[in-house]
Amino acid sequence: MRTLKLVAVSAGLSSPSSTRLLADRLTQAARYRLAEREYAVEVEVVELRDLALDIAKNFVTGFPSEALEEAIEKVTGADGVVAVTPVFTASYSGLFKSFFDLVDPAALTGTPVLLGATGGTARHSLVLDHALRPLFAYLRARVSSTAVYAASEDWGTGGDEYTEGLPHRITRAGEEFADLVAAAADSRPDAEEELVPFERQLADLRLE
């Protein structure tokens, strides 16, 4: 059974945090879908709140702390990333943007990313398309088609005949993201498959 690694990045500032909760729910939905497809899944969470001082110091000194470097390596080494931010002033939070400013622009190339955002009112939902998608398009990530915005009023409601409830939207987004992660993983040759042709070439050279 192939093992895939999902990393959730949460930029929530409070504890408990609705941003972290949304990140967990999205990751869980993706994990269930991948399990149905017979993948083993490892999940790690990067809480940016715990790295706020390290991120600020990195901008001043130019050197990441051990914890920050480890967090960046987790994100850039993942098979899929769930990135969730609270909305501040109609955009992603400064902490969220600052963290991804420290990620090498080529490090997420081709990596599937699921976007999420939380806010006090549904009027900020366009942040997903106006701010988050352009950011990850610049980083050349493979952004999942469905993103999830959760307003305060969405929690604990099941929607109505006109609007899908938050649980349904989370499930749909998680499943689409999981399919994207699986497709990306299946398209990459295994390390052994990459080595065999080279070994055969060496063997042929020795015979000659």
C-alpha positions in Angstrom: 0.0 0.0 0.0 1.4 3.3 -1.1 1.7 6.0 1.6 0.9 9.6 0.8 1.7 12.6 3.0 -0.8 15.4 3.5 0.2 18.6 5.3 -2.4 21.1 6.6 -1.3 24.7 7.1 -3.5 26.7 9.5 -3.0 30.4 10.0 -5.6 30.7 12.8 -4.6 32.9 15.7 -6.8 31.7 18.5 -7.0 28.4 20.3 -9.4 26.8 19.6 -9.6 28.1 16.1 -12.3 27.8 13.4 -9.4 28.0 10.9 -7.7 25.0 12.4 -11.1 23.2 12.6 -11.7 23.8 8.9 -8.2 22.6 8.0 -8.7 19.4 10.1 -12.1 18.7 8.5 -10.8 19.2 4.9 -7.8 17.0 5.6 -10.0 14.4 7.2 -12.4 14.3 4.1 -9.4 13.9 1.8 -7.9 11.2 4.0 -11.2 9.2 3.9 -11.3 9.4 0.1 -7.7 8.3 -0.2 -8.3 5.4 2.2 -11.2 4.3 -0.1 -8.7 4.2 -2.9 -6.4 2.0 -0.8 -3.7 4.6 0.0 -2.2 4.9 3.5 -2.1 8.6 4.6 0.2 10.4 6.9 -1.1 13.8 8.1 0.9 16.6 9.7 -0.3 20.1 10.7 1.7 23.3 10.6 0.3 25.8 13.0 1.6 29.2 11.9 0.5 30.8 15.2 3.4 28.9 16.9 5.9 30.1 14.3 4.9 33.8 14.1 8.0 35.1 15.9 10.3 32.7 13.9 8.8 34.0 10.7 9.3 37.7 11.7 12.9 37.0 12.7 13.6 35.3 9.4 12.6 38.4 7.5 15.0 40.5 9.6 18.0 38.1 9.8 17.5 36.1 6.6 17.9 32.8 8.5 15.1 30.5 9.5 14.9 28.9 12.9 15.1 25.1 13.1 11.3 24.9 13.7 10.5 27.2 10.8 12.9 25.3 8.5 11.2 22.0 9.5 7.8 23.5 8.8 8.8 24.7 5.3 10.3 21.2 4.6 7.1 19.5 5.6 5.0 21.7 3.3 7.4 21.5 0.3 7.8 17.7 0.8 4.1 16.9 0.9 2.1 15.0 -1.6 -0.7 17.5 -1.0 -1.2 20.7 1.0 -4.4 22.0 2.7 -3.9 25.7 3.2 -6.4 27.6 5.4 -6.4 31.2 6.5 -8.6 33.6 8.4 -9.8 36.7 6.4 -8.3 40.0 7.5 -9.2 43.2 5.6 -10.7 41.3 2.7 -7.6 39.1 2.1 -5.5 36.4 3.6 -3.8 37.1 6.9 -0.4 38.7 7.0 1.0 35.6 8.9 -0.3 33.3 6.1 1.3 35.4 3.4 4.5 35.8 5.3 5.0 32.1 5.7 4.4 31.4 2.0 6.7 34.3 1.1 9.5 32.2 2.7 8.8 29.2 0.5 10.9 28.9 -2.6 8.8 29.9 -5.6 9.6 26.6 -7.3 9.2 24.3 -4.3 5.4 23.8 -4.7 5.4 23.4 -8.5 2.9 20.7 -9.4 1.9 20.1 -5.7 -1.9 19.7 -5.2 -3.2 22.4 -2.9 -6.7 22.7 -1.3 -7.7 26.2 -0.3 -9.8 27.2 2.6 -10.7 30.4 4.4 -12.7 31.5 7.4 -14.4 34.8 8.3 -17.1 36.4 10.2 -19.4 37.0 7.3 -20.1 35.3 3.9 -19.4 38.6 2.1 -15.7 37.8 2.3 -16.0 34.4 0.4 -14.5 35.9 -2.8 -11.1 36.0 -1.0 -10.7 32.4 -2.3 -10.6 33.5 -5.9 -9.3 37.1 -5.6 -6.4 36.4 -3.2 -5.6 32.8 -2.5 -5.8 31.3 -6.1 -3.5 34.0 -7.5 -1.0 33.4 -4.7 -0.8 29.6 -5.4 -0.9 30.1 -9.1 2.3 32.2 -8.7 3.8 29.3 -6.8 2.8 27.0 -9.7 0.9 24.7 -7.4 -2.0 22.5 -8.8 -4.9 24.2 -7.0 -8.0 22.0 -6.5 -11.1 23.2 -8.3 -13.3 23.4 -5.2 -12.2 25.6 -2.3 -14.2 26.1 0.9 -15.1 29.4 2.7 -16.6 29.0 6.2 -18.4 32.0 7.7 -19.3 32.0 11.4 -22.9 31.3 10.5 -22.0 28.2 8.5 -20.9 26.1 11.5 -23.6 23.9 12.8 -25.9 24.4 9.8 -26.8 21.9 7.1 -27.7 24.4 4.4 -31.1 24.6 2.7 -32.7 23.9 -0.6 -30.7 26.7 -2.3 -27.4 26.4 -0.5 -25.1 23.4 0.3 -24.2 23.2 3.9 -20.6 23.4 5.1 -20.3 19.6 5.8 -21.3 18.8 2.2 -18.9 21.4 0.8 -16.1 20.1 2.9 -16.7 16.5 1.7 -16.9 17.5 -1.9 -13.7 19.6 -1.8 -11.8 17.0 0.2 -12.8 14.3 -2.3 -11.8 16.3 -5.3 -8.5 17.2 -3.7 -7.8 13.6 -2.8 -8.4 12.5 -6.4 -5.9 15.2 -7.5 -3.3 14.0 -5.0 -3.8 10.4 -6.1 -3.5 11.3 -9.8 -0.3 13.4 -9.1 1.2 10.5 -7.1 0.4 7.9 -9.7 2.0 10.0 -12.4 5.3 10.0 -10.6 7.6 7.0 -11.2 8.8 5.2 -8.1 12.4 5.6 -7.1 13.1 1.9 -8.0 11.6 2.4 -11.4 13.9 5.4 -12.0 17.0 3.4 -10.9 16.5 0.2 -12.9 17.2 1.7 -16.4 20.4 3.3 -15.1 21.6 0.1 -13.5 20.9 -1.8 -16.7 23.0 0.8 -18.5 25.9 0.2 -16.1 25.6 -3.5 -16.5 25.7 -3.2 -20.3 28.8 -1.0 -20.0 30.6 -3.6 -17.9 29.7 -6.3 -20.4 31.3 -4.3 -23.2 
